[in-house]
């Protein structure tokens, strides 16, 4: 694991409880709160899936109950596989259910991918977009911001550990790598999951709907201290975020050390 660069802000204690007040209790059966501007579409897909599951379960259990009661005293007969008509009826019913249920979910998922998840035109064309490079390693998230000059790899780059800060209401474009093993970058409150793979830059984007603080988690078991790989994403007002980035960039320039090679990780920003 690379040494912590001198320009990095100190990470929070990963073993201490996160200072993030959950909107829903730990024993709630509902999803984590939705803090994303687009998370409602994922929630709607899950809700549709659950409705289909309940309907199918009700039909199957109802038919089972009818069969048990109606044919309780029927004599035993050798199975013959049914008639051609009955087999066609069962096959048609199965294909119909598959087409309605899985087809609806597929179309909804494809629509979300096209309109949101893979639609990088949104962060590309929005001049307010915040770009963050994230370096995942055992066992922390190291984030790099371009600073006031908007260019990565310069003296005013801001580096944080387990501490992501973004402006609310603004697209946030994340590019992600790993320096050791496969990690899983997860923002449950934003319905975001992305693999961090050594030697490959993956990317995603999201937008915070409001100000607040939420957990950053790792969803891949990445080693013995996997449980330590957690951080906090804080959504600030655009004005507060700009003030933070300005001050953090000023401190980074003062602490810049050209000989601290571990602090100069990063890559040329890649657009799709």
C-alpha positions, 0 to 999 in steps of 0.5 A: 500500500502506498504511503499516505501523501503529505497533501492528503487529508487525514482519513476518518477512523475506519473502525469507529462508527461512521458519523452518518445518521441513517434515515432508516433503522438497521432492521428496516426491510426497505431500501436505504434512503435515496439521495440520488437525483436518479435513484427513484428509477432503480427503486421503481424497477425493484418495486415492479419486480417485487409486485410480479414476485408477489403475484406469481407467489399468490397464483402458485400457492393458490393453485397448490391449495386448490389441487390439494383440496380438489384432488385429495381423494383421487386415485393414483395413476401412472404419469403419462406426461399429459396430452399435446394440448396440455403441454402446449398450454403449460408452455404457452403460459410459462412463456407468457409469464416470462415475456411479461415479467422479464420483458418488463424488467429488461425494458426498464433496465435498458431504459435506465442504462440508456438514459442515466448510467451509460449516458455520459453526455450529461457529465460531459456537457455540463460545465459544473461537473465535478471529476474525481479520480479514485484509487482503491487499495487495501484498505481505503479509498483515496480520491484526487480532485483536480483543484482550482486549475481543473487539471489533474497532476498539478500542485493544487490537486486535492487528495483525500482518504475515505472522505469524498466531498461533492456539491449537491445538484451537480453531476459527479463523474468518477473514474476508478482503479485499484492498485492491488486486488478487485474492490467494489465501490458502492454508494448504497444511497445513490444506487451506485456500484462499480468494480475497481480492477487493477490495470483498468479505469472504470467510470460512472457518474451520479448526482446528489439530490440534496445535502447530507452525508452517506456511507461509502462501502466496498462490496467485494471481499478484498482481504482480511481487513475488508471491514475497514474499507469504508468512508463518507460521502458528504454532499455540500452546497455548491458554495460550500464545496467551492470554498472547501476545494479552494482552501484544500487546494491552497493547502496542497500547494503549500505541502507539495513535495516533488520528491514524494512520488507516492503522492503523485499517482493519477492518470490523464482523464479519459472521456468515453 
